[in-house]
């Protein structure tokens, strides 16, 4: 267990510092480590953990707590959560203190413009990983693609899409 705690702390501590644009940007790395390398959980467990943490109140990155719980029990949940949130909070605090000096400078604007496409690409890759982990056949991929299209092109509340997909799954259509 001690080895798992060290693995959790080092992995999530580093991942915390790479999460430009929010925690969802590092989901592919999280999935790769938790499912492929460490075998702390399976694809369906990862997808379920992600869904649970997105539906629950609070930070969306509480998936790290569930990964830690699965890897090393309650201590693993605590270590993973602290490792994911503490480094980025400290870095953000420090950057905020100094950002006022550089915000209006040419360099500051270049940093902002440069990080925006990086964050967008990371969010897109996260959505692909979650779709692959959750969807295992063409009807499920179709529901995901349809939901993404409706969500981006209309003002339909996403809860209706989730309810429709849940109904289709409950009826055995997916």
C-alpha positions, 0 to 999 in steps of 0.5 A: 500500500505504501508504494501505491500511496507514493505512486498516487502522490507523485502522479497526481502531484505532477498531473496537477501542475499540467491541468491547464484549462481545468482538471478535465484536460488531464483525463487522458493521462489519468485514464492511461495511468489508472487503467492501462499502466497501474490497473487500479480500475477497468475502463467501465469503472473509470467511465462510471467514476467520471460520471459519478463525479460529474453528477456530484456537487463539488469539484469535477475532479473528484474522480481522483479521490475515487481512483485513490480509493480504488488503488489504496483505500481511504488513505489513497483517496486522501493522498490522491485528492491532496496531490491533485488539488494542493500543488495547482492551488499553490501555483495559481495563488503564486501566479495570481500574485505576480500576474498583475504586473504582466497581464497587460504586457505583450508577453502576458497577452502572448501567454494567454493566447498560447495557452487557450488552444492547448487547453482546448486540445486537452479538453477535446482529447479528454472527451475522446478518452471518456467516449472510448471508456464508456462506449463499446459499440456503434449504437453507444458511439452514435448516442455520444456523437448525437448528444455532442451535436445537440449539445453544441448546436442547440440550447437543449438542457443536457439533462434531457440528453442524459435522461434519454440515453439512460432510458435507452440503456435501461430499455436494453437498446444500448 
